[in-house]
Amino acid sequence: MAEFYTNLPPKQKDELSKTIEKLTTGNYQTEYQFNAGEYDGAVAFFVKRGFSRASAESTAYVILSQAKIDAINPQELLDKISYASQAQLSELITIILNANRYKSSRLGVRQSLSTTETISRNIID
């Protein structure tokens, strides 16, 4: 949108304009600064485990920001989750991403219900 310069006093914004401005200026997201080596290491960690580059970058950002909030060394965190299997890593990343999302857009995992293949019956001749 183009900026207009005028000598008139600014217009009062209605509630919709205030809400739109609040949502678009990023008041709900805190920006963090990370060490380049830590960021590259975290991205490489997730790329090595089969994540695409874009998802590895966003996951690394979430992991590093959560580590900064909790005052934890991110490399120690990555060392601990390096022993997880693919299923455990997927579940852990889902939990971490859900902790940093709005409640209306939670991620989930489908759990297949298992049924027993054999049926026990009493057969009377």
SELUMPA-260706 format. One record per residue (C-alpha): residue number from 1; x, y, z. Coordinates in nm, 4 decimals, always signed. Last residue first. Layout:
+-----+----------+----------+----------+
|  nr |       xx |       yy |       zz |
+-----+----------+----------+----------+
| NUM |        X |        Y |        Z |
...
+-----+----------+----------+----------+
//
This chain:
+-----+----------+----------+----------+
|  nr |       xx |       yy |       zz |
+-----+----------+----------+----------+
| 125 |  -2.0611 |  -8.0360 |  +1.8869 |
| 124 |  -2.0078 |  -7.7259 |  +2.1020 |
| 123 |  -1.7677 |  -7.4585 |  +1.9920 |
| 122 |  -1.6702 |  -7.2053 |  +2.2510 |
| 121 |  -1.5272 |  -6.9102 |  +2.0771 |
| 120 |  -1.2035 |  -6.7121 |  +2.0855 |
| 119 |  -1.1511 |  -6.4859 |  +1.7879 |
| 118 |  -0.8113 |  -6.4592 |  +1.6374 |
| 117 |  -0.6979 |  -6.1580 |  +1.4420 |
| 116 |  -0.6980 |  -5.9220 |  +1.7350 |
| 115 |  -0.7766 |  -5.5692 |  +1.6439 |
| 114 |  -0.5397 |  -5.2786 |  +1.6550 |
| 113 |  -0.6677 |  -4.9270 |  +1.6407 |
| 112 |  -0.4462 |  -4.7136 |  +1.4275 |
| 111 |  -0.3351 |  -4.3963 |  +1.5942 |
| 110 |  -0.3340 |  -4.0956 |  +1.3683 |
| 109 |  -0.0852 |  -3.8355 |  +1.4787 |
| 108 |  -0.1755 |  -3.4820 |  +1.5561 |
| 107 |  -0.0741 |  -3.1245 |  +1.4950 |
| 106 |  -0.2605 |  -2.8461 |  +1.6695 |
| 105 |  -0.4010 |  -2.5497 |  +1.4799 |
| 104 |  -0.6683 |  -2.4002 |  +1.7073 |
| 103 |  -0.4449 |  -2.4141 |  +2.0153 |
| 102 |  -0.2001 |  -2.1756 |  +1.8549 |
| 101 |  +0.1415 |  -2.3256 |  +1.8039 |
| 100 |  +0.4656 |  -2.3390 |  +2.0039 |
|  99 |  +0.3844 |  -2.6281 |  +2.2379 |
|  98 |  +0.2369 |  -2.8115 |  +1.9404 |
|  97 |  +0.5740 |  -2.7923 |  +1.7630 |
|  96 |  +0.7518 |  -2.9464 |  +2.0618 |
|  95 |  +0.4970 |  -3.2277 |  +2.0942 |
|  94 |  +0.5067 |  -3.3023 |  +1.7213 |
|  93 |  +0.8885 |  -3.3008 |  +1.7291 |
|  92 |  +0.8811 |  -3.5562 |  +2.0112 |
|  91 |  +0.6333 |  -3.7813 |  +1.8309 |
|  90 |  +0.8361 |  -3.7739 |  +1.5093 |
|  89 |  +1.1588 |  -3.8384 |  +1.6979 |
|  88 |  +1.0009 |  -4.1329 |  +1.8797 |
|  87 |  +0.8769 |  -4.2817 |  +1.5533 |
|  86 |  +1.2117 |  -4.2314 |  +1.3786 |
|  85 |  +1.4012 |  -4.3807 |  +1.6738 |
|  84 |  +1.5516 |  -4.1567 |  +1.9383 |
|  83 |  +1.9253 |  -4.1601 |  +2.0105 |
|  82 |  +1.9806 |  -3.8178 |  +1.8488 |
|  81 |  +1.7213 |  -3.6712 |  +2.0867 |
|  80 |  +1.9722 |  -3.6303 |  +2.3682 |
|  79 |  +2.2471 |  -3.4876 |  +2.1485 |
|  78 |  +2.0012 |  -3.2373 |  +1.9991 |
|  77 |  +1.9135 |  -3.1141 |  +2.3484 |
|  76 |  +2.2796 |  -3.0874 |  +2.4467 |
|  75 |  +2.3451 |  -2.8875 |  +2.1289 |
|  74 |  +2.0594 |  -2.6518 |  +2.2145 |
|  73 |  +2.2214 |  -2.5489 |  +2.5456 |
|  72 |  +1.9263 |  -2.4858 |  +2.7742 |
|  71 |  +1.8035 |  -2.1475 |  +2.9008 |
|  70 |  +1.4357 |  -2.2575 |  +2.8790 |
|  69 |  +1.3426 |  -1.9681 |  +2.6485 |
|  68 |  +1.6663 |  -2.0095 |  +2.4506 |
|  67 |  +1.6069 |  -2.3835 |  +2.4134 |
|  66 |  +1.2515 |  -2.3105 |  +2.2953 |
|  65 |  +1.3890 |  -2.0669 |  +2.0371 |
|  64 |  +1.6482 |  -2.3188 |  +1.9205 |
|  63 |  +1.3947 |  -2.6002 |  +1.8841 |
|  62 |  +1.1436 |  -2.3768 |  +1.7021 |
|  61 |  +1.4097 |  -2.2440 |  +1.4655 |
|  60 |  +1.5420 |  -2.5958 |  +1.4013 |
|  59 |  +1.1899 |  -2.7122 |  +1.3175 |
|  58 |  +1.1468 |  -2.4254 |  +1.0714 |
|  57 |  +1.4820 |  -2.4931 |  +0.9069 |
|  56 |  +1.4325 |  -2.8708 |  +0.8932 |
|  55 |  +1.0843 |  -2.8214 |  +0.7435 |
|  54 |  +1.2289 |  -2.6073 |  +0.4660 |
|  53 |  +1.5268 |  -2.8380 |  +0.3987 |
|  52 |  +1.3164 |  -3.1549 |  +0.3879 |
|  51 |  +1.3431 |  -3.3792 |  +0.6926 |
|  50 |  +1.5055 |  -3.7228 |  +0.6514 |
|  49 |  +1.7172 |  -3.7566 |  +0.9655 |
|  48 |  +2.0256 |  -3.5914 |  +0.8146 |
|  47 |  +1.8123 |  -3.2883 |  +0.7257 |
|  46 |  +1.7098 |  -3.2661 |  +1.0927 |
|  45 |  +2.0641 |  -3.2599 |  +1.2315 |
|  44 |  +2.1848 |  -3.0366 |  +0.9470 |
|  43 |  +1.9275 |  -2.7728 |  +1.0443 |
|  42 |  +2.0367 |  -2.7953 |  +1.4090 |
|  41 |  +2.4037 |  -2.7629 |  +1.3161 |
|  40 |  +2.3346 |  -2.4674 |  +1.0877 |
|  39 |  +2.1443 |  -2.2911 |  +1.3660 |
|  38 |  +2.4078 |  -2.3652 |  +1.6292 |
|  37 |  +2.6865 |  -2.2478 |  +1.3982 |
|  36 |  +2.5022 |  -1.9280 |  +1.3078 |
|  35 |  +2.4543 |  -1.8366 |  +1.6756 |
|  34 |  +2.0945 |  -1.7452 |  +1.7248 |
|  33 |  +1.8863 |  -1.4290 |  +1.7358 |
|  32 |  +1.5262 |  -1.4538 |  +1.8464 |
|  31 |  +1.2096 |  -1.2863 |  +1.7214 |
|  30 |  +0.9054 |  -1.2872 |  +1.9458 |
|  29 |  +0.5771 |  -1.3638 |  +1.7770 |
|  28 |  +0.2317 |  -1.2406 |  +1.8761 |
|  27 |  +0.2978 |  -0.8748 |  +1.8065 |
|  26 |  +0.3897 |  -0.9608 |  +1.4497 |
|  25 |  +0.2917 |  -0.6398 |  +1.2697 |
|  24 |  +0.0216 |  -0.8131 |  +1.0656 |
|  23 |  -0.1969 |  -0.9307 |  +1.3527 |
|  22 |  -0.1909 |  -0.6014 |  +1.5452 |
|  21 |  -0.2519 |  -0.3996 |  +1.2286 |
|  20 |  -0.5497 |  -0.6145 |  +1.1347 |
|  19 |  -0.6903 |  -0.5864 |  +1.4876 |
|  18 |  -0.6533 |  -0.2082 |  +1.4930 |
|  17 |  -0.8143 |  -0.1778 |  +1.1485 |
|  16 |  -1.1074 |  -0.3927 |  +1.2619 |
|  15 |  -1.1510 |  -0.1906 |  +1.5818 |
|  14 |  -1.1770 |  +0.1425 |  +1.3979 |
|  13 |  -0.8755 |  +0.3634 |  +1.3487 |
|  12 |  -0.8966 |  +0.7343 |  +1.4238 |
|  11 |  -0.7833 |  +0.9355 |  +1.1257 |
|  10 |  -0.4509 |  +1.1159 |  +1.1390 |
|   9 |  -0.4595 |  +1.4992 |  +1.1431 |
|   8 |  -0.4430 |  +1.6649 |  +0.8015 |
|   7 |  -0.1099 |  +1.7937 |  +0.6754 |
|   6 |  -0.0767 |  +1.5072 |  +0.4302 |
|   5 |  +0.1673 |  +1.2461 |  +0.3109 |
|   4 |  +0.0255 |  +0.9322 |  +0.1553 |
|   3 |  +0.2047 |  +0.6006 |  +0.1783 |
|   2 |  +0.1333 |  +0.3443 |  -0.0909 |
|   1 |  +0.0000 |  +0.0000 |  +0.0000 |
+-----+----------+----------+----------+
//
